Amino acid sequence: MIAKIAALAPALSRTEAQHELTRAFAAAGIATPALDARLLLCAALGIGHLDLVRDPARAIGNGAVLTALARRRIAGEPIARILGRREFYGLDFTLSPAVLDPRPDTEILVDATLAALAARSHEPLLLLDLGVGSGAILGALLSQLPTAFGLGVDRSEAACRVARDNLAALEFASRSAVVCGDWTKPLTGLFDAIVSNPPYIASGEIEGLAAEVREHDPPGALDGGADGLDAYRILAPAAAQLLRPGGVVAFEVGAGQAESVVALFAATGGLGRGEVMRDLGGHARVFLARREA
């Protein structure tokens, strides 16, 4: 089917090409064949979705770009990686191989943090995102907290560049900074909220992840050590020291890890026992606690 697109491209209409792509993606077992076909067709032609609707009969012309993108998708490369961008919390973020592709499930981390800060949403809050990656979590928080300042930390220089560029593109450059460092080692001072989506996959489980994750997300953003809890062991005591009285800590957690993370934070002292919040699929997804005032 992909070969047919390449051979017939000069005569294929946009609608016909979209149908051929959808059939090819469905045959390859891709979960969202119609959506992926539409996204890649628009990307290859350099058009928006409305252009596709307004002029469906226009011939696509040379199909080389479209064919190349389609083959990458069939080979298992995620659509966001092919497009080099991801929408998160209604905002657009550029991706690179150096950063984790932010998933929709992580939006609950943003929701939980905002809910915990609701009474202080117009205060000049100081936010800290540990393992900032693309800047998606920090950018989402800044979009909803108009007087807050956000600091992102990542040990990858390449990730730091991506985060800075994304925050600047969202016009948050004056309300944010990104520091390259090992977790909290470069930091001093106190923060009103500390958030993180740390690596939490147990090392031995990485080979069993879906190929779209295993082969395309950076290993350092996935590997949480033998039991997946290495980052939490470092971050729990550090967060307790860096959190302002009355401040909030919110971390994403992996499957089956919630109670262990609760125990790690409880052992640091100074934080309440905290609570675990579930995502739309019913999975324990976020640990949230406050430092006692």
LOTI-608543 format. One record per residue (C-alpha): residue number from 1; chain; residue in one letter; z, y, x. Coordinates in pm, whole numbers, plus 50000, padded with zeros to 5 digits. Each point is the difference from the previous one (the first is absolute). Layout:
// residues N
+------+-------+------+-------+-------+-------+
| resi | chain | resn |    zz |    yy |    xx |
+------+-------+------+-------+-------+-------+
|  NUM |     A |    A |     Z |     Y |     X |
...
+------+-------+------+-------+-------+-------+
END
This chain:
// residues 293
+------+-------+------+-------+-------+-------+
| resi | chain | resn |    zz |    yy |    xx |
+------+-------+------+-------+-------+-------+
|    1 |     A |    M | 50000 | 50000 | 50000 |
|    2 |     A |    I | 50074 | 50236 | 50287 |
|    3 |     A |    A | 49667 | 49903 | 50154 |
|    4 |     A |    K | 49833 | 50090 | 49672 |
|    5 |     A |    I | 50148 | 50350 | 50016 |
|    6 |     A |    A | 49864 | 50042 | 50352 |
|    7 |     A |    A | 49654 | 49874 | 49907 |
|    8 |     A |    L | 49962 | 50186 | 49671 |
|    9 |     A |    A | 50199 | 50313 | 50082 |
|   10 |     A |    P | 49714 | 50253 | 49980 |
|   11 |     A |    A | 49934 | 49896 | 49640 |
|   12 |     A |    L | 50352 | 49918 | 49885 |
|   13 |     A |    S | 50166 | 50248 | 49769 |
|   14 |     A |    R | 50360 | 50099 | 50045 |
|   15 |     A |    T | 50097 | 49790 | 49699 |
|   16 |     A |    E | 49810 | 49695 | 50125 |
|   17 |     A |    A | 50155 | 50030 | 50345 |
|   18 |     A |    Q | 50345 | 50030 | 49845 |
|   19 |     A |    H | 49943 | 49685 | 49794 |
|   20 |     A |    E | 49874 | 49805 | 50302 |
|   21 |     A |    L | 50300 | 50107 | 50204 |
|   22 |     A |    T | 50239 | 49906 | 49720 |
|   23 |     A |    R | 49846 | 49653 | 49976 |
|   24 |     A |    A | 50017 | 49952 | 50377 |
|   25 |     A |    F | 50363 | 50110 | 50018 |
|   26 |     A |    A | 50098 | 49779 | 49706 |
|   27 |     A |    A | 49831 | 49702 | 50164 |
|   28 |     A |    A | 50197 | 50072 | 50317 |
|   29 |     A |    G | 50328 | 49986 | 49808 |
|   30 |     A |    I | 50082 | 50371 | 50030 |
|   31 |     A |    A | 50264 | 50093 | 49743 |
|   32 |     A |    T | 49845 | 50328 | 49882 |
|   33 |     A |    P | 49624 | 49953 | 50040 |
|   34 |     A |    A | 49883 | 50273 | 49763 |
|   35 |     A |    L | 50234 | 50265 | 50139 |
|   36 |     A |    D | 49917 | 49914 | 50360 |
|   37 |     A |    A | 49628 | 50004 | 49923 |
|   38 |     A |    R | 50023 | 50346 | 49849 |
|   39 |     A |    L | 50207 | 50139 | 50286 |
|   40 |     A |    L | 49773 | 49864 | 50272 |
|   41 |     A |    L | 49682 | 50106 | 49820 |
|   42 |     A |    C | 50127 | 50356 | 49969 |
|   43 |     A |    A | 50111 | 50001 | 50364 |
|   44 |     A |    A | 49667 | 49866 | 50125 |
|   45 |     A |    L | 49799 | 50252 | 49798 |
|   46 |     A |    G | 50235 | 50290 | 50066 |
|   47 |     A |    I | 50045 | 50070 | 49630 |
|   48 |     A |    G | 50293 | 50033 | 49762 |
|   49 |     A |    H | 50075 | 49775 | 49705 |
|   50 |     A |    L | 49867 | 50259 | 49755 |
|   51 |     A |    D | 49667 | 50004 | 50183 |
|   52 |     A |    L | 49976 | 49626 | 49949 |
|   53 |     A |    V | 50056 | 50042 | 49627 |
|   54 |     A |    R | 49766 | 50298 | 49963 |
|   55 |     A |    D | 49704 | 49852 | 50185 |
|   56 |     A |    P | 50028 | 49620 | 49988 |
|   57 |     A |    A | 49626 | 49935 | 50015 |
|   58 |     A |    R | 49935 | 50177 | 50332 |
|   59 |     A |    A | 49881 | 49766 | 50274 |
|   60 |     A |    I | 50247 | 49949 | 50283 |
|   61 |     A |    G | 49730 | 50016 | 50270 |
|   62 |     A |    N | 50088 | 49850 | 50337 |
|   63 |     A |    G | 50270 | 49741 | 49941 |
|   64 |     A |    A | 50105 | 49944 | 50360 |
|   65 |     A |    V | 50330 | 50189 | 49975 |
|   66 |     A |    L | 50091 | 49842 | 49667 |
|   67 |     A |    T | 49917 | 49652 | 50130 |
|   68 |     A |    A | 50213 | 50050 | 50311 |
|   69 |     A |    L | 50299 | 50118 | 49795 |
|   70 |     A |    A | 49960 | 49711 | 49755 |
|   71 |     A |    R | 49997 | 49744 | 50278 |
|   72 |     A |    R | 50321 | 50145 | 50143 |
|   73 |     A |    R | 50167 | 49967 | 49660 |
|   74 |     A |    I | 49883 | 49642 | 49952 |
|   75 |     A |    A | 50132 | 49920 | 50348 |
|   76 |     A |    G | 50347 | 50100 | 49875 |
|   77 |     A |    E | 50039 | 50356 | 50122 |
|   78 |     A |    P | 50207 | 50196 | 49744 |
|   79 |     A |    I | 49819 | 50266 | 49802 |
|   80 |     A |    A | 50237 | 50271 | 50123 |
|   81 |     A |    R | 49926 | 49907 | 50362 |
|   82 |     A |    I | 49626 | 50015 | 49939 |
|   83 |     A |    L | 50027 | 50339 | 49832 |
|   84 |     A |    G | 50256 | 50123 | 50253 |
|   85 |     A |    R | 50222 | 50147 | 49731 |
|   86 |     A |    R | 50259 | 49909 | 49739 |
|   87 |     A |    E | 50135 | 50179 | 49695 |
|   88 |     A |    F | 50379 | 49992 | 49988 |
|   89 |     A |    Y | 50215 | 50180 | 49745 |
|   90 |     A |    G | 49691 | 50188 | 49885 |
|   91 |     A |    L | 49929 | 50132 | 50349 |
|   92 |     A |    D | 49721 | 49911 | 50242 |
|   93 |     A |    F | 50090 | 49859 | 50343 |
|   94 |     A |    T | 49772 | 49918 | 50291 |
|   95 |     A |    L | 50058 | 49660 | 50159 |
|   96 |     A |    S | 49939 | 49865 | 50347 |
|   97 |     A |    P | 50062 | 49658 | 50160 |
|   98 |     A |    A | 50326 | 50145 | 50139 |
|   99 |     A |    V | 50168 | 50040 | 49660 |
|  100 |     A |    L | 50109 | 49778 | 49715 |
|  101 |     A |    D | 49793 | 50021 | 49685 |
|  102 |     A |    P | 50253 | 50141 | 49749 |
|  103 |     A |    R | 50024 | 49777 | 49693 |
|  104 |     A |    P | 50063 | 50112 | 49641 |
|  105 |     A |    D | 50328 | 49803 | 49994 |
|  106 |     A |    T | 50140 | 50241 | 50259 |
|  107 |     A |    E | 49973 | 50285 | 49749 |
|  108 |     A |    I | 50331 | 49881 | 49852 |
|  109 |     A |    L | 50164 | 50103 | 50328 |
|  110 |     A |    V | 49880 | 50354 | 49935 |
|  111 |     A |    D | 50108 | 49983 | 49634 |
|  112 |     A |    A | 50347 | 49876 | 50091 |
|  113 |     A |    T | 50051 | 50270 | 50262 |
|  114 |     A |    L | 49884 | 50276 | 49767 |
|  115 |     A |    A | 50226 | 49876 | 49721 |
|  116 |     A |    A | 50298 | 49999 | 50236 |
|  117 |     A |    L | 49920 | 50357 | 50108 |
|  118 |     A |    A | 49907 | 50130 | 49654 |
|  119 |     A |    A | 50299 | 50235 | 49971 |
|  120 |     A |    R | 49911 | 50152 | 50340 |
|  121 |     A |    S | 49622 | 50009 | 49973 |
|  122 |     A |    H | 49975 | 50376 | 50065 |
|  123 |     A |    E | 50242 | 50008 | 50293 |
|  124 |     A |    P | 49873 | 50029 | 50361 |
|  125 |     A |    L | 50048 | 49628 | 50061 |
|  126 |     A |    L | 49936 | 49838 | 50338 |
|  127 |     A |    L | 49818 | 49666 | 49971 |
|  128 |     A |    L | 49953 | 49730 | 50262 |
|  129 |     A |    D | 49734 | 49727 | 49982 |
|  130 |     A |    L | 50055 | 49728 | 50261 |
|  131 |     A |    G | 49678 | 49818 | 50085 |
|  132 |     A |    V | 49790 | 50272 | 49841 |
|  133 |     A |    G | 49665 | 49822 | 50047 |
|  134 |     A |    S | 49731 | 50181 | 49802 |
|  135 |     A |    G | 50252 | 50251 | 49864 |
|  136 |     A |    A | 49957 | 49868 | 49646 |
|  137 |     A |    I | 50369 | 49978 | 49906 |
|  138 |     A |    L | 50091 | 50330 | 50161 |
|  139 |     A |    G | 49697 | 50176 | 49852 |
|  140 |     A |    A | 50082 | 49868 | 49652 |
|  141 |     A |    L | 50357 | 50125 | 50026 |
|  142 |     A |    L | 49895 | 50344 | 50124 |
|  143 |     A |    S | 49754 | 50028 | 49713 |
|  144 |     A |    Q | 50290 | 49973 | 49753 |
|  145 |     A |    L | 50268 | 50189 | 50195 |
|  146 |     A |    P | 49850 | 50347 | 50049 |
|  147 |     A |    T | 50273 | 50142 | 50224 |
|  148 |     A |    A | 50065 | 49693 | 50213 |
|  149 |     A |    F | 49910 | 49949 | 50366 |
|  150 |     A |    G | 49899 | 49655 | 50119 |
|  151 |     A |    L | 50025 | 49839 | 50342 |
|  152 |     A |    G | 49806 | 49682 | 50072 |
|  153 |     A |    V | 50065 | 49767 | 50293 |
|  154 |     A |    D | 49779 | 49723 | 50129 |
|  155 |     A |    R | 49984 | 49815 | 50330 |
|  156 |     A |    S | 49618 | 49988 | 49988 |
|  157 |     A |    E | 49832 | 50312 | 50135 |
|  158 |     A |    A | 49684 | 49913 | 49807 |
|  159 |     A |    A | 50198 | 49973 | 49677 |
|  160 |     A |    C | 50168 | 50333 | 50068 |
|  161 |     A |    R | 49658 | 50165 | 50030 |
|  162 |     A |    V | 49891 | 49852 | 49667 |
|  163 |     A |    A | 50320 | 50115 | 49828 |
|  164 |     A |    R | 49970 | 50354 | 50139 |
|  165 |     A |    D | 49637 | 50024 | 49888 |
|  166 |     A |    N | 50079 | 49871 | 49651 |
|  167 |     A |    L | 50294 | 50234 | 49952 |
|  168 |     A |    A | 49790 | 50293 | 50120 |
|  169 |     A |    A | 49716 | 49904 | 49763 |
|  170 |     A |    L | 50252 | 50006 | 49715 |
|  171 |     A |    E | 50107 | 50349 | 50116 |
|  172 |     A |    F | 50346 | 49880 | 50102 |
|  173 |     A |    A | 49964 | 50089 | 50369 |
|  174 |     A |    S | 50246 | 50288 | 49968 |
|  175 |     A |    R | 50254 | 49778 | 49824 |
|  176 |     A |    S | 49978 | 49696 | 50224 |
|  177 |     A |    A | 50010 | 49872 | 50355 |
|  178 |     A |    V | 49919 | 49663 | 50153 |
|  179 |     A |    V | 50178 | 49868 | 50310 |
|  180 |     A |    C | 49891 | 49703 | 50207 |
|  181 |     A |    G | 50306 | 49793 | 50091 |
|  182 |     A |    D | 50191 | 49675 | 49958 |
|  183 |     A |    W | 50162 | 50018 | 49658 |
|  184 |     A |    T | 50289 | 50249 | 50013 |
|  185 |     A |    K | 50033 | 50036 | 50378 |
|  186 |     A |    P | 49835 | 50346 | 50017 |
|  187 |     A |    L | 50207 | 50138 | 49712 |
|  188 |     A |    T | 50306 | 50217 | 49957 |
|  189 |     A |    G | 50132 | 50183 | 49697 |
|  190 |     A |    L | 50059 | 49895 | 49641 |
|  191 |     A |    F | 49753 | 49924 | 49720 |
|  192 |     A |    D | 50024 | 50014 | 49623 |
|  193 |     A |    A | 49780 | 49694 | 49952 |
|  194 |     A |    I | 49889 | 49723 | 50234 |
|  195 |     A |    V | 49718 | 49774 | 49888 |
|  196 |     A |    S | 49816 | 49715 | 50164 |
|  197 |     A |    N | 49759 | 49716 | 49937 |
|  198 |     A |    P | 50085 | 49810 | 50319 |
|  199 |     A |    P | 49840 | 49678 | 50125 |
|  200 |     A |    Y | 50173 | 49721 | 49808 |
|  201 |     A |    I | 49781 | 49691 | 50018 |
|  202 |     A |    A | 50165 | 49715 | 50193 |
|  203 |     A |    S | 49796 | 49928 | 50313 |
|  204 |     A |    G | 49933 | 49641 | 49900 |
|  205 |     A |    E | 49860 | 50106 | 49661 |
|  206 |     A |    I | 49732 | 50238 | 50125 |
|  207 |     A |    E | 49740 | 49726 | 50046 |
|  208 |     A |    G | 50041 | 49911 | 49635 |
|  209 |     A |    L | 49928 | 50350 | 49870 |
|  210 |     A |    A | 49676 | 50077 | 49821 |
|  211 |     A |    A | 49719 | 50065 | 50245 |
|  212 |     A |    E | 49958 | 50353 | 49867 |
|  213 |     A |    V | 50353 | 50075 | 50123 |
|  214 |     A |    R | 50027 | 49773 | 50304 |
|  215 |     A |    E | 49669 | 50102 | 50155 |
|  216 |     A |    H | 49988 | 50369 | 49913 |
|  217 |     A |    D | 50352 | 50147 | 49992 |
|  218 |     A |    P | 50152 | 50079 | 50343 |
|  219 |     A |    P | 50233 | 49717 | 50111 |
|  220 |     A |    G | 50275 | 50245 | 50095 |
|  221 |     A |    A | 50018 | 50119 | 49639 |
|  222 |     A |    L | 50046 | 49645 | 49872 |
|  223 |     A |    D | 50211 | 49800 | 50247 |
|  224 |     A |    G | 50371 | 50029 | 49922 |
|  225 |     A |    G | 50120 | 49738 | 50247 |
|  226 |     A |    A | 50122 | 49644 | 49948 |
|  227 |     A |    D | 50153 | 50067 | 49656 |
|  228 |     A |    G | 49821 | 50325 | 49916 |
|  229 |     A |    L | 50318 | 50206 | 50029 |
|  230 |     A |    D | 49976 | 50138 | 50356 |
|  231 |     A |    A | 49909 | 50353 | 49889 |
|  232 |     A |    Y | 50283 | 50015 | 49745 |
|  233 |     A |    R | 50255 | 49899 | 50264 |
|  234 |     A |    I | 49894 | 50304 | 50203 |
|  235 |     A |    L | 49953 | 50241 | 49712 |
|  236 |     A |    A | 50311 | 49929 | 49792 |
|  237 |     A |    P | 50254 | 50142 | 50250 |
|  238 |     A |    A | 49760 | 50274 | 50109 |
|  239 |     A |    A | 49941 | 50114 | 49644 |
|  240 |     A |    A | 50372 | 50016 | 49933 |
|  241 |     A |    Q | 50039 | 50235 | 50297 |
|  242 |     A |    L | 49701 | 50220 | 49917 |
|  243 |     A |    L | 50058 | 50032 | 49626 |
|  244 |     A |    R | 50165 | 50315 | 49871 |
|  245 |     A |    P | 50301 | 49951 | 49767 |
|  246 |     A |    G | 49857 | 49949 | 49654 |
|  247 |     A |    G | 49666 | 49903 | 50152 |
|  248 |     A |    V | 49780 | 49710 | 49894 |
|  249 |     A |    V | 49852 | 49710 | 50192 |
|  250 |     A |    A | 49714 | 49799 | 49844 |
|  251 |     A |    F | 49828 | 49711 | 50177 |
|  252 |     A |    E | 49736 | 49756 | 49881 |
|  253 |     A |    V | 50108 | 49636 | 50034 |
|  254 |     A |    G | 49812 | 49672 | 50016 |
|  255 |     A |    A | 50021 | 49700 | 49769 |
|  256 |     A |    G | 50342 | 49837 | 50008 |
|  257 |     A |    Q | 50147 | 50262 | 50234 |
|  258 |     A |    A | 50178 | 50235 | 49760 |
|  259 |     A |    E | 50349 | 49852 | 50025 |
|  260 |     A |    S | 49981 | 49976 | 50379 |
|  261 |     A |    V | 49897 | 50365 | 50023 |
|  262 |     A |    V | 50281 | 50100 | 49763 |
|  263 |     A |    A | 50247 | 49817 | 50226 |
|  264 |     A |    L | 49864 | 50163 | 50317 |
|  265 |     A |    F | 50042 | 50347 | 49856 |
|  266 |     A |    A | 50341 | 49924 | 49850 |
|  267 |     A |    A | 50122 | 49890 | 50343 |
|  268 |     A |    T | 49920 | 50340 | 50153 |
|  269 |     A |    G | 50258 | 50182 | 49786 |
|  270 |     A |    G | 49955 | 50346 | 49853 |
|  271 |     A |    L | 49742 | 49888 | 49747 |
|  272 |     A |    G | 50065 | 49869 | 49655 |
|  273 |     A |    R | 49899 | 49641 | 49933 |
|  274 |     A |    G | 49670 | 50130 | 49870 |
|  275 |     A |    E | 49762 | 49851 | 49749 |
|  276 |     A |    V | 49679 | 49801 | 49999 |
|  277 |     A |    M | 49705 | 50110 | 49789 |
|  278 |     A |    R | 49716 | 49782 | 49879 |
|  279 |     A |    D | 49630 | 50074 | 49990 |
|  280 |     A |    L | 49774 | 49956 | 49697 |
|  281 |     A |    G | 49959 | 49633 | 50086 |
|  282 |     A |    G | 50376 | 49947 | 49981 |
|  283 |     A |    H | 50042 | 49953 | 50376 |
|  284 |     A |    A | 50293 | 50157 | 50184 |
|  285 |     A |    R | 49820 | 50276 | 50190 |
|  286 |     A |    V | 50231 | 50290 | 50097 |
|  287 |     A |    F | 50352 | 50027 | 50134 |
|  288 |     A |    L | 50158 | 50339 | 49926 |
|  289 |     A |    A | 50344 | 50135 | 50092 |
|  290 |     A |    R | 50182 | 50330 | 50037 |
|  291 |     A |    R | 50231 | 50117 | 50272 |
|  292 |     A |    E | 50335 | 50085 | 49856 |
|  293 |     A |    A | 50058 | 50375 | 49976 |
+------+-------+------+-------+-------+-------+
END
